[in-house]
Structures are given as structure tokens and as C-alpha cells.
Amino acid sequence: MSIRYVVVPGIGNSPPSHWQSVWEQRLERVVRVEQAHWTIAVCDAWVSAFQRTLLASDGPKLVIGHSLGALLPAEASPALASLGVIGAFLVSVPDVEGPAFPRSALKFRPAPSSSLSVPSVLIASTNDPYSSLAHSERVARQWGSELVCVGAKGHINTEPEVGAWAEGFELLERFTQRLLSEPRRQVPGA
């Protein structure tokens, strides 16, 4: 089965030095969700762009979401499987009710409390300014996600200690292999 990776950046998009952009160069069959407005994030518009990208992409899909982009699979959860999504790799899920949450992100709701409809891994940092570790643990439990704490890496963004984030790429490869080894995850026509 050949997976299509769907990169879902957060507010401001991911610049060339961001690990998501670096990974796009390493992975085969990649598509990036493009938002009409990267600096003013309106939840419903971002979810619609995410769903349009999934609809326009062929084959089974693995979502790689960062920050606000990591909230979108939960917003679209009931429809993920029908859109061909087989898994979600979610990094630095923000706490929209936290004091540091960007005010330019409009109408984003707290992380939905229902389980994601696909297997998922939630990656968290111990010193993320947009989410406490306790928040990440709570979201992982609610979503039924495997939680992986990578230590003090800030928002796992463009911080110097993150760079191309080789550790994260290894986590993605392991998650991908696990998805591929589960026969029930086979998507017809893949």
C-alpha cells in the first residue's frame, strides 16, 4: 500500500526550515493543505480546506498535523475514514483556552472530547508555550491517541533544538509501519 502524506501546518504555515517542510522533501506522495489565510485562522474555513485537500488526494492518507493543523483531524473526525485517512500524526496540539493561544485564531474550539475515528499519535513537549503536558495528556486520552513526550522542545516548531527533527521522523516511520502492518487498515483500491 502506498500512503499519501497530508501535511497540515499551523498558523503562519511552515517555512522552509520547519521540520514539516523538510520532511516534505524526504517523503514520497506528499500534499500540503493550503489555507486562504495563514495569519488569521478561522476554524471552519481551515477545516473546509483540510477536507477539500483530502477529497482531492488519492489513496490512503496519513495526516501530519502541527499546532492548529493538529486540531483539524479531530474537527473532521467522523468523516476521516470516508476521506481515506488511515492515521494521524499530531504534533503540539494547542490549548485554545490557554493564555498564550493566538488571538488571530478565530472560532477554534477546545479539542473535541470524542475519540478520533482513526489511529493516532499525539506528540508533546514538556515546555510548549501553547499547551501544558497535562493538557496534551488529557487530549490524548480523549482522542484515544498514543501520547509520546519528547522532552523540552518548545512548540516543536522552528526552535534550534528541533531543526529537521530526526527523532520525530523516526516516530513517523514507526507509526507508518504499524499502520501498514494492520490488515484492517487496508483501504480498498489502495
PyMOL commands that place a pseudoatom at each C-alpha (Angstrom):
pseudoatom trace, name=CA, resn=MET, resi=1, chain=A, elem=C, hetatm=0, pos=[0.000, 0.000, 0.000]
pseudoatom trace, name=CA, resn=SER, resi=2, chain=A, elem=C, hetatm=0, pos=[1.359, 3.423, -0.945]
pseudoatom trace, name=CA, resn=ILE, resi=3, chain=A, elem=C, hetatm=0, pos=[0.444, 6.110, 1.564]
pseudoatom trace, name=CA, resn=ARG, resi=4, chain=A, elem=C, hetatm=0, pos=[-0.253, 9.733, 0.706]
pseudoatom trace, name=CA, resn=TYR, resi=5, chain=A, elem=C, hetatm=0, pos=[1.130, 12.011, 3.447]
pseudoatom trace, name=CA, resn=VAL, resi=6, chain=A, elem=C, hetatm=0, pos=[-1.012, 15.079, 4.117]
pseudoatom trace, name=CA, resn=VAL, resi=7, chain=A, elem=C, hetatm=0, pos=[0.961, 17.885, 5.774]
pseudoatom trace, name=CA, resn=VAL, resi=8, chain=A, elem=C, hetatm=0, pos=[-1.242, 20.226, 7.806]
pseudoatom trace, name=CA, resn=PRO, resi=9, chain=A, elem=C, hetatm=0, pos=[0.680, 23.288, 9.080]
pseudoatom trace, name=CA, resn=GLY, resi=10, chain=A, elem=C, hetatm=0, pos=[-0.417, 25.619, 11.844]
pseudoatom trace, name=CA, resn=ILE, resi=11, chain=A, elem=C, hetatm=0, pos=[-0.851, 29.361, 11.837]
pseudoatom trace, name=CA, resn=GLY, resi=12, chain=A, elem=C, hetatm=0, pos=[1.658, 31.154, 9.619]
pseudoatom trace, name=CA, resn=ASN, resi=13, chain=A, elem=C, hetatm=0, pos=[2.275, 27.996, 7.532]
pseudoatom trace, name=CA, resn=SER, resi=14, chain=A, elem=C, hetatm=0, pos=[5.562, 26.102, 7.870]
pseudoatom trace, name=CA, resn=PRO, resi=15, chain=A, elem=C, hetatm=0, pos=[8.594, 27.943, 6.460]
pseudoatom trace, name=CA, resn=PRO, resi=16, chain=A, elem=C, hetatm=0, pos=[11.328, 26.045, 4.570]
pseudoatom trace, name=CA, resn=SER, resi=17, chain=A, elem=C, hetatm=0, pos=[13.329, 25.492, 7.791]
pseudoatom trace, name=CA, resn=HIS, resi=18, chain=A, elem=C, hetatm=0, pos=[10.349, 23.921, 9.606]
pseudoatom trace, name=CA, resn=TRP, resi=19, chain=A, elem=C, hetatm=0, pos=[10.506, 20.138, 10.038]
pseudoatom trace, name=CA, resn=GLN, resi=20, chain=A, elem=C, hetatm=0, pos=[7.224, 19.723, 8.120]
pseudoatom trace, name=CA, resn=SER, resi=21, chain=A, elem=C, hetatm=0, pos=[8.779, 21.389, 5.070]
pseudoatom trace, name=CA, resn=VAL, resi=22, chain=A, elem=C, hetatm=0, pos=[12.000, 19.382, 5.449]
pseudoatom trace, name=CA, resn=TRP, resi=23, chain=A, elem=C, hetatm=0, pos=[10.010, 16.156, 5.700]
pseudoatom trace, name=CA, resn=GLU, resi=24, chain=A, elem=C, hetatm=0, pos=[8.059, 17.014, 2.542]
pseudoatom trace, name=CA, resn=GLN, resi=25, chain=A, elem=C, hetatm=0, pos=[11.364, 16.774, 0.661]
pseudoatom trace, name=CA, resn=ARG, resi=26, chain=A, elem=C, hetatm=0, pos=[12.082, 13.319, 2.148]
pseudoatom trace, name=CA, resn=LEU, resi=27, chain=A, elem=C, hetatm=0, pos=[8.677, 11.688, 1.777]
pseudoatom trace, name=CA, resn=GLU, resi=28, chain=A, elem=C, hetatm=0, pos=[7.127, 10.401, -1.412]
pseudoatom trace, name=CA, resn=ARG, resi=29, chain=A, elem=C, hetatm=0, pos=[3.492, 11.150, -2.276]
pseudoatom trace, name=CA, resn=VAL, resi=30, chain=A, elem=C, hetatm=0, pos=[3.020, 14.301, -0.196]
pseudoatom trace, name=CA, resn=VAL, resi=31, chain=A, elem=C, hetatm=0, pos=[0.418, 17.036, -0.355]
pseudoatom trace, name=CA, resn=ARG, resi=32, chain=A, elem=C, hetatm=0, pos=[0.221, 20.135, 1.840]
pseudoatom trace, name=CA, resn=VAL, resi=33, chain=A, elem=C, hetatm=0, pos=[-3.049, 21.670, 2.962]
pseudoatom trace, name=CA, resn=GLU, resi=34, chain=A, elem=C, hetatm=0, pos=[-3.130, 25.276, 1.747]
pseudoatom trace, name=CA, resn=GLN, resi=35, chain=A, elem=C, hetatm=0, pos=[-5.153, 27.823, 3.651]
pseudoatom trace, name=CA, resn=ALA, resi=36, chain=A, elem=C, hetatm=0, pos=[-6.557, 31.016, 2.120]
pseudoatom trace, name=CA, resn=HIS, resi=37, chain=A, elem=C, hetatm=0, pos=[-5.334, 32.983, 5.148]
pseudoatom trace, name=CA, resn=TRP, resi=38, chain=A, elem=C, hetatm=0, pos=[-2.318, 31.730, 7.097]
pseudoatom trace, name=CA, resn=THR, resi=39, chain=A, elem=C, hetatm=0, pos=[-2.185, 34.568, 9.622]
pseudoatom trace, name=CA, resn=ILE, resi=40, chain=A, elem=C, hetatm=0, pos=[-5.872, 34.755, 10.505]
pseudoatom trace, name=CA, resn=ALA, resi=41, chain=A, elem=C, hetatm=0, pos=[-7.055, 31.228, 11.187]
pseudoatom trace, name=CA, resn=VAL, resi=42, chain=A, elem=C, hetatm=0, pos=[-10.822, 30.740, 11.082]
pseudoatom trace, name=CA, resn=CYS, resi=43, chain=A, elem=C, hetatm=0, pos=[-11.683, 27.241, 12.268]
pseudoatom trace, name=CA, resn=ASP, resi=44, chain=A, elem=C, hetatm=0, pos=[-14.482, 26.381, 9.819]
pseudoatom trace, name=CA, resn=ALA, resi=45, chain=A, elem=C, hetatm=0, pos=[-12.514, 27.705, 6.825]
pseudoatom trace, name=CA, resn=TRP, resi=46, chain=A, elem=C, hetatm=0, pos=[-9.430, 25.729, 7.871]
pseudoatom trace, name=CA, resn=VAL, resi=47, chain=A, elem=C, hetatm=0, pos=[-11.467, 22.540, 8.344]
pseudoatom trace, name=CA, resn=SER, resi=48, chain=A, elem=C, hetatm=0, pos=[-13.028, 23.021, 4.884]
pseudoatom trace, name=CA, resn=ALA, resi=49, chain=A, elem=C, hetatm=0, pos=[-9.595, 23.455, 3.248]
pseudoatom trace, name=CA, resn=PHE, resi=50, chain=A, elem=C, hetatm=0, pos=[-8.393, 20.318, 5.071]
pseudoatom trace, name=CA, resn=GLN, resi=51, chain=A, elem=C, hetatm=0, pos=[-11.370, 18.279, 3.845]
pseudoatom trace, name=CA, resn=ARG, resi=52, chain=A, elem=C, hetatm=0, pos=[-11.012, 19.588, 0.262]
pseudoatom trace, name=CA, resn=THR, resi=53, chain=A, elem=C, hetatm=0, pos=[-7.363, 18.519, 0.253]
pseudoatom trace, name=CA, resn=LEU, resi=54, chain=A, elem=C, hetatm=0, pos=[-8.301, 15.045, 1.476]
pseudoatom trace, name=CA, resn=LEU, resi=55, chain=A, elem=C, hetatm=0, pos=[-11.010, 14.737, -1.188]
pseudoatom trace, name=CA, resn=ALA, resi=56, chain=A, elem=C, hetatm=0, pos=[-8.607, 15.800, -3.945]
pseudoatom trace, name=CA, resn=SER, resi=57, chain=A, elem=C, hetatm=0, pos=[-5.894, 13.333, -2.875]
pseudoatom trace, name=CA, resn=ASP, resi=58, chain=A, elem=C, hetatm=0, pos=[-5.881, 9.701, -3.909]
pseudoatom trace, name=CA, resn=GLY, resi=59, chain=A, elem=C, hetatm=0, pos=[-5.111, 6.584, -1.900]
pseudoatom trace, name=CA, resn=PRO, resi=60, chain=A, elem=C, hetatm=0, pos=[-4.881, 6.005, 1.834]
pseudoatom trace, name=CA, resn=LYS, resi=61, chain=A, elem=C, hetatm=0, pos=[-3.745, 9.101, 3.710]
pseudoatom trace, name=CA, resn=LEU, resi=62, chain=A, elem=C, hetatm=0, pos=[-1.684, 9.731, 6.820]
pseudoatom trace, name=CA, resn=VAL, resi=63, chain=A, elem=C, hetatm=0, pos=[-2.155, 13.211, 8.273]
pseudoatom trace, name=CA, resn=ILE, resi=64, chain=A, elem=C, hetatm=0, pos=[0.879, 15.040, 9.711]
pseudoatom trace, name=CA, resn=GLY, resi=65, chain=A, elem=C, hetatm=0, pos=[-0.568, 17.959, 11.671]
pseudoatom trace, name=CA, resn=HIS, resi=66, chain=A, elem=C, hetatm=0, pos=[1.243, 20.616, 13.684]
pseudoatom trace, name=CA, resn=SER, resi=67, chain=A, elem=C, hetatm=0, pos=[-0.270, 23.080, 16.174]
pseudoatom trace, name=CA, resn=LEU, resi=68, chain=A, elem=C, hetatm=0, pos=[-3.631, 24.357, 14.855]
pseudoatom trace, name=CA, resn=GLY, resi=69, chain=A, elem=C, hetatm=0, pos=[-3.215, 21.875, 11.996]
pseudoatom trace, name=CA, resn=ALA, resi=70, chain=A, elem=C, hetatm=0, pos=[-3.239, 19.084, 14.591]
pseudoatom trace, name=CA, resn=LEU, resi=71, chain=A, elem=C, hetatm=0, pos=[-6.740, 20.117, 15.691]
pseudoatom trace, name=CA, resn=LEU, resi=72, chain=A, elem=C, hetatm=0, pos=[-8.256, 19.713, 12.219]
pseudoatom trace, name=CA, resn=PRO, resi=73, chain=A, elem=C, hetatm=0, pos=[-8.450, 15.883, 12.170]
pseudoatom trace, name=CA, resn=ALA, resi=74, chain=A, elem=C, hetatm=0, pos=[-10.456, 15.995, 15.400]
pseudoatom trace, name=CA, resn=GLU, resi=75, chain=A, elem=C, hetatm=0, pos=[-12.792, 18.597, 13.907]
pseudoatom trace, name=CA, resn=ALA, resi=76, chain=A, elem=C, hetatm=0, pos=[-13.327, 16.359, 10.864]
pseudoatom trace, name=CA, resn=SER, resi=77, chain=A, elem=C, hetatm=0, pos=[-13.127, 13.054, 12.748]
pseudoatom trace, name=CA, resn=PRO, resi=78, chain=A, elem=C, hetatm=0, pos=[-16.419, 11.430, 11.814]
pseudoatom trace, name=CA, resn=ALA, resi=79, chain=A, elem=C, hetatm=0, pos=[-15.562, 11.780, 8.108]
pseudoatom trace, name=CA, resn=LEU, resi=80, chain=A, elem=C, hetatm=0, pos=[-11.853, 10.859, 8.236]
pseudoatom trace, name=CA, resn=ALA, resi=81, chain=A, elem=C, hetatm=0, pos=[-12.189, 7.196, 7.246]
pseudoatom trace, name=CA, resn=SER, resi=82, chain=A, elem=C, hetatm=0, pos=[-14.576, 8.019, 4.396]
pseudoatom trace, name=CA, resn=LEU, resi=83, chain=A, elem=C, hetatm=0, pos=[-11.986, 10.551, 3.163]
pseudoatom trace, name=CA, resn=GLY, resi=84, chain=A, elem=C, hetatm=0, pos=[-9.345, 7.809, 3.071]
pseudoatom trace, name=CA, resn=VAL, resi=85, chain=A, elem=C, hetatm=0, pos=[-7.451, 8.776, 6.225]
pseudoatom trace, name=CA, resn=ILE, resi=86, chain=A, elem=C, hetatm=0, pos=[-5.858, 5.770, 7.937]
pseudoatom trace, name=CA, resn=GLY, resi=87, chain=A, elem=C, hetatm=0, pos=[-3.919, 7.581, 10.667]
pseudoatom trace, name=CA, resn=ALA, resi=88, chain=A, elem=C, hetatm=0, pos=[-2.984, 10.916, 12.203]
pseudoatom trace, name=CA, resn=PHE, resi=89, chain=A, elem=C, hetatm=0, pos=[0.437, 12.028, 13.474]
pseudoatom trace, name=CA, resn=LEU, resi=90, chain=A, elem=C, hetatm=0, pos=[-0.357, 15.099, 15.584]
pseudoatom trace, name=CA, resn=VAL, resi=91, chain=A, elem=C, hetatm=0, pos=[2.318, 17.397, 16.993]
pseudoatom trace, name=CA, resn=SER, resi=92, chain=A, elem=C, hetatm=0, pos=[1.905, 20.146, 19.609]
pseudoatom trace, name=CA, resn=VAL, resi=93, chain=A, elem=C, hetatm=0, pos=[-1.889, 20.210, 19.903]
pseudoatom trace, name=CA, resn=PRO, resi=94, chain=A, elem=C, hetatm=0, pos=[-2.586, 23.677, 21.353]
pseudoatom trace, name=CA, resn=ASP, resi=95, chain=A, elem=C, hetatm=0, pos=[-4.843, 24.569, 24.255]
pseudoatom trace, name=CA, resn=VAL, resi=96, chain=A, elem=C, hetatm=0, pos=[-7.241, 27.065, 22.671]
pseudoatom trace, name=CA, resn=GLU, resi=97, chain=A, elem=C, hetatm=0, pos=[-8.342, 28.208, 26.139]
pseudoatom trace, name=CA, resn=GLY, resi=98, chain=A, elem=C, hetatm=0, pos=[-4.766, 28.800, 27.293]
pseudoatom trace, name=CA, resn=PRO, resi=99, chain=A, elem=C, hetatm=0, pos=[-3.415, 32.321, 27.854]
pseudoatom trace, name=CA, resn=ALA, resi=100, chain=A, elem=C, hetatm=0, pos=[-0.811, 32.066, 25.069]
pseudoatom trace, name=CA, resn=PHE, resi=101, chain=A, elem=C, hetatm=0, pos=[-3.237, 30.867, 22.383]
pseudoatom trace, name=CA, resn=PRO, resi=102, chain=A, elem=C, hetatm=0, pos=[-3.035, 33.288, 19.415]
pseudoatom trace, name=CA, resn=ARG, resi=103, chain=A, elem=C, hetatm=0, pos=[-5.981, 35.673, 19.243]
pseudoatom trace, name=CA, resn=SER, resi=104, chain=A, elem=C, hetatm=0, pos=[-5.672, 35.605, 15.435]
pseudoatom trace, name=CA, resn=ALA, resi=105, chain=A, elem=C, hetatm=0, pos=[-7.099, 32.072, 15.520]
pseudoatom trace, name=CA, resn=LEU, resi=106, chain=A, elem=C, hetatm=0, pos=[-10.833, 32.656, 15.378]
pseudoatom trace, name=CA, resn=LYS, resi=107, chain=A, elem=C, hetatm=0, pos=[-13.577, 30.307, 16.482]
pseudoatom trace, name=CA, resn=PHE, resi=108, chain=A, elem=C, hetatm=0, pos=[-11.253, 27.403, 17.224]
pseudoatom trace, name=CA, resn=ARG, resi=109, chain=A, elem=C, hetatm=0, pos=[-12.957, 25.286, 19.829]
pseudoatom trace, name=CA, resn=PRO, resi=110, chain=A, elem=C, hetatm=0, pos=[-11.324, 23.278, 22.608]
pseudoatom trace, name=CA, resn=ALA, resi=111, chain=A, elem=C, hetatm=0, pos=[-10.110, 19.894, 21.401]
pseudoatom trace, name=CA, resn=PRO, resi=112, chain=A, elem=C, hetatm=0, pos=[-13.207, 17.729, 20.838]
pseudoatom trace, name=CA, resn=SER, resi=113, chain=A, elem=C, hetatm=0, pos=[-13.596, 15.182, 23.620]
pseudoatom trace, name=CA, resn=SER, resi=114, chain=A, elem=C, hetatm=0, pos=[-14.663, 12.278, 21.410]
pseudoatom trace, name=CA, resn=SER, resi=115, chain=A, elem=C, hetatm=0, pos=[-12.287, 9.632, 20.079]
pseudoatom trace, name=CA, resn=LEU, resi=116, chain=A, elem=C, hetatm=0, pos=[-10.656, 10.120, 16.714]
pseudoatom trace, name=CA, resn=SER, resi=117, chain=A, elem=C, hetatm=0, pos=[-12.049, 7.731, 14.151]
pseudoatom trace, name=CA, resn=VAL, resi=118, chain=A, elem=C, hetatm=0, pos=[-8.540, 6.638, 13.062]
pseudoatom trace, name=CA, resn=PRO, resi=119, chain=A, elem=C, hetatm=0, pos=[-5.392, 5.546, 14.926]
pseudoatom trace, name=CA, resn=SER, resi=120, chain=A, elem=C, hetatm=0, pos=[-3.328, 8.492, 16.082]
pseudoatom trace, name=CA, resn=VAL, resi=121, chain=A, elem=C, hetatm=0, pos=[-0.149, 9.540, 17.856]
pseudoatom trace, name=CA, resn=LEU, resi=122, chain=A, elem=C, hetatm=0, pos=[-0.005, 12.808, 19.773]
pseudoatom trace, name=CA, resn=ILE, resi=123, chain=A, elem=C, hetatm=0, pos=[3.494, 14.255, 20.229]
pseudoatom trace, name=CA, resn=ALA, resi=124, chain=A, elem=C, hetatm=0, pos=[4.006, 16.688, 23.127]
pseudoatom trace, name=CA, resn=SER, resi=125, chain=A, elem=C, hetatm=0, pos=[6.791, 18.772, 24.638]
pseudoatom trace, name=CA, resn=THR, resi=126, chain=A, elem=C, hetatm=0, pos=[7.246, 19.497, 28.337]
pseudoatom trace, name=CA, resn=ASN, resi=127, chain=A, elem=C, hetatm=0, pos=[7.720, 23.241, 27.757]
pseudoatom trace, name=CA, resn=ASP, resi=128, chain=A, elem=C, hetatm=0, pos=[5.260, 24.055, 24.982]
pseudoatom trace, name=CA, resn=PRO, resi=129, chain=A, elem=C, hetatm=0, pos=[4.065, 27.655, 25.484]
pseudoatom trace, name=CA, resn=TYR, resi=130, chain=A, elem=C, hetatm=0, pos=[0.713, 26.821, 23.847]
pseudoatom trace, name=CA, resn=SER, resi=131, chain=A, elem=C, hetatm=0, pos=[-0.074, 23.608, 25.721]
pseudoatom trace, name=CA, resn=SER, resi=132, chain=A, elem=C, hetatm=0, pos=[0.815, 22.124, 29.072]
pseudoatom trace, name=CA, resn=LEU, resi=133, chain=A, elem=C, hetatm=0, pos=[1.809, 18.475, 29.264]
pseudoatom trace, name=CA, resn=ALA, resi=134, chain=A, elem=C, hetatm=0, pos=[-1.331, 17.898, 31.360]
pseudoatom trace, name=CA, resn=HIS, resi=135, chain=A, elem=C, hetatm=0, pos=[-3.446, 19.300, 28.510]
pseudoatom trace, name=CA, resn=SER, resi=136, chain=A, elem=C, hetatm=0, pos=[-1.708, 17.039, 25.988]
pseudoatom trace, name=CA, resn=GLU, resi=137, chain=A, elem=C, hetatm=0, pos=[-2.244, 14.017, 28.246]
pseudoatom trace, name=CA, resn=ARG, resi=138, chain=A, elem=C, hetatm=0, pos=[-5.956, 14.848, 28.599]
pseudoatom trace, name=CA, resn=VAL, resi=139, chain=A, elem=C, hetatm=0, pos=[-6.410, 15.296, 24.832]
pseudoatom trace, name=CA, resn=ALA, resi=140, chain=A, elem=C, hetatm=0, pos=[-4.565, 12.053, 24.091]
pseudoatom trace, name=CA, resn=ARG, resi=141, chain=A, elem=C, hetatm=0, pos=[-6.873, 10.175, 26.477]
pseudoatom trace, name=CA, resn=GLN, resi=142, chain=A, elem=C, hetatm=0, pos=[-9.994, 11.767, 24.972]
pseudoatom trace, name=CA, resn=TRP, resi=143, chain=A, elem=C, hetatm=0, pos=[-8.921, 11.073, 21.408]
pseudoatom trace, name=CA, resn=GLY, resi=144, chain=A, elem=C, hetatm=0, pos=[-7.614, 7.572, 22.101]
pseudoatom trace, name=CA, resn=SER, resi=145, chain=A, elem=C, hetatm=0, pos=[-4.197, 8.682, 20.848]
pseudoatom trace, name=CA, resn=GLU, resi=146, chain=A, elem=C, hetatm=0, pos=[-0.854, 7.246, 21.841]
pseudoatom trace, name=CA, resn=LEU, resi=147, chain=A, elem=C, hetatm=0, pos=[0.992, 10.023, 23.699]
pseudoatom trace, name=CA, resn=VAL, resi=148, chain=A, elem=C, hetatm=0, pos=[4.712, 10.487, 23.102]
pseudoatom trace, name=CA, resn=CYS, resi=149, chain=A, elem=C, hetatm=0, pos=[6.524, 13.132, 25.168]
pseudoatom trace, name=CA, resn=VAL, resi=150, chain=A, elem=C, hetatm=0, pos=[9.756, 14.272, 23.505]
pseudoatom trace, name=CA, resn=GLY, resi=151, chain=A, elem=C, hetatm=0, pos=[11.067, 16.373, 26.384]
pseudoatom trace, name=CA, resn=ALA, resi=152, chain=A, elem=C, hetatm=0, pos=[11.726, 20.116, 26.336]
pseudoatom trace, name=CA, resn=LYS, resi=153, chain=A, elem=C, hetatm=0, pos=[11.333, 21.078, 22.668]
pseudoatom trace, name=CA, resn=GLY, resi=154, chain=A, elem=C, hetatm=0, pos=[9.135, 24.184, 22.974]
pseudoatom trace, name=CA, resn=HIS, resi=155, chain=A, elem=C, hetatm=0, pos=[6.288, 24.199, 20.450]
pseudoatom trace, name=CA, resn=ILE, resi=156, chain=A, elem=C, hetatm=0, pos=[8.224, 21.699, 18.289]
pseudoatom trace, name=CA, resn=ASN, resi=157, chain=A, elem=C, hetatm=0, pos=[8.366, 24.365, 15.660]
pseudoatom trace, name=CA, resn=THR, resi=158, chain=A, elem=C, hetatm=0, pos=[11.435, 26.155, 14.303]
pseudoatom trace, name=CA, resn=GLU, resi=159, chain=A, elem=C, hetatm=0, pos=[13.353, 26.162, 17.589]
pseudoatom trace, name=CA, resn=PRO, resi=160, chain=A, elem=C, hetatm=0, pos=[17.086, 25.491, 17.044]
pseudoatom trace, name=CA, resn=GLU, resi=161, chain=A, elem=C, hetatm=0, pos=[16.931, 22.274, 19.113]
pseudoatom trace, name=CA, resn=VAL, resi=162, chain=A, elem=C, hetatm=0, pos=[14.225, 20.922, 16.785]
pseudoatom trace, name=CA, resn=GLY, resi=163, chain=A, elem=C, hetatm=0, pos=[15.709, 21.595, 13.335]
pseudoatom trace, name=CA, resn=ALA, resi=164, chain=A, elem=C, hetatm=0, pos=[14.778, 18.861, 10.834]
pseudoatom trace, name=CA, resn=TRP, resi=165, chain=A, elem=C, hetatm=0, pos=[13.583, 16.842, 13.854]
pseudoatom trace, name=CA, resn=ALA, resi=166, chain=A, elem=C, hetatm=0, pos=[15.113, 13.438, 13.075]
pseudoatom trace, name=CA, resn=GLU, resi=167, chain=A, elem=C, hetatm=0, pos=[13.574, 11.957, 16.245]
pseudoatom trace, name=CA, resn=GLY, resi=168, chain=A, elem=C, hetatm=0, pos=[10.118, 12.928, 15.024]
pseudoatom trace, name=CA, resn=PHE, resi=169, chain=A, elem=C, hetatm=0, pos=[10.763, 11.464, 11.576]
pseudoatom trace, name=CA, resn=GLU, resi=170, chain=A, elem=C, hetatm=0, pos=[11.694, 8.151, 13.214]
pseudoatom trace, name=CA, resn=LEU, resi=171, chain=A, elem=C, hetatm=0, pos=[8.452, 8.267, 15.229]
pseudoatom trace, name=CA, resn=LEU, resi=172, chain=A, elem=C, hetatm=0, pos=[6.520, 8.902, 11.990]
pseudoatom trace, name=CA, resn=GLU, resi=173, chain=A, elem=C, hetatm=0, pos=[8.251, 5.967, 10.260]
pseudoatom trace, name=CA, resn=ARG, resi=174, chain=A, elem=C, hetatm=0, pos=[7.409, 3.630, 13.151]
pseudoatom trace, name=CA, resn=PHE, resi=175, chain=A, elem=C, hetatm=0, pos=[3.792, 4.806, 13.179]
pseudoatom trace, name=CA, resn=THR, resi=176, chain=A, elem=C, hetatm=0, pos=[3.555, 4.341, 9.403]
pseudoatom trace, name=CA, resn=GLN, resi=177, chain=A, elem=C, hetatm=0, pos=[4.941, 0.805, 9.636]
pseudoatom trace, name=CA, resn=ARG, resi=178, chain=A, elem=C, hetatm=0, pos=[2.468, -0.027, 12.381]
pseudoatom trace, name=CA, resn=LEU, resi=179, chain=A, elem=C, hetatm=0, pos=[-0.415, 1.205, 10.219]
pseudoatom trace, name=CA, resn=LEU, resi=180, chain=A, elem=C, hetatm=0, pos=[0.815, -0.793, 7.224]
pseudoatom trace, name=CA, resn=SER, resi=181, chain=A, elem=C, hetatm=0, pos=[1.122, -3.964, 9.278]
pseudoatom trace, name=CA, resn=GLU, resi=182, chain=A, elem=C, hetatm=0, pos=[-2.515, -3.819, 10.419]
pseudoatom trace, name=CA, resn=PRO, resi=183, chain=A, elem=C, hetatm=0, pos=[-4.587, -5.598, 7.748]
pseudoatom trace, name=CA, resn=ARG, resi=184, chain=A, elem=C, hetatm=0, pos=[-7.798, -3.963, 8.914]
pseudoatom trace, name=CA, resn=ARG, resi=185, chain=A, elem=C, hetatm=0, pos=[-6.331, -0.612, 7.880]
pseudoatom trace, name=CA, resn=GLN, resi=186, chain=A, elem=C, hetatm=0, pos=[-6.144, -1.660, 4.225]
pseudoatom trace, name=CA, resn=VAL, resi=187, chain=A, elem=C, hetatm=0, pos=[-8.166, 0.715, 2.108]
pseudoatom trace, name=CA, resn=PRO, resi=188, chain=A, elem=C, hetatm=0, pos=[-9.935, -0.724, -0.933]
pseudoatom trace, name=CA, resn=GLY, resi=189, chain=A, elem=C, hetatm=0, pos=[-8.312, 0.393, -4.164]
pseudoatom trace, name=CA, resn=ALA, resi=190, chain=A, elem=C, hetatm=0, pos=[-5.049, 1.334, -2.446]
for i in range(1, 190): cmd.bond("trace and resi %d" % i, "trace and resi %d" % (i + 1))
show_as sticks, trace
zoom trace
